[in-house]
Amino acid sequence: MTVKLQILSLIFSFFYGCGYCLLYKLLKKHLKTNIILNLIFVLLNVLFYFYGLIKIQGGILHIYMIFALIIGYIFVSKIKR
């Protein structure tokens, strides 16, 4: 994998983590009350994340992409308070 693809994957992971946090905060009251909706929400987000990774680099997942995803989530959760 080239450096360009790695950087693109990191940027995608960071912004996907940001978007996930915003979407979760938007739908929080609906997801807390229904376990089925929460499960569907998480599964759809995982599927969309892997679809994005497939389009970028063939679906290869590295540990630093997971860290970028988590950092994006934390970044937005700290800003939006």
ABEGO torsion letter per residue (X at the ends): XBAAAAAAAAAAAAAAAAAAAAAAAAAAAAAAABAAAAAAAAAAAAAAAAAAAAAAAGGBBBAAAAAAAAAAAAAAAAAAX
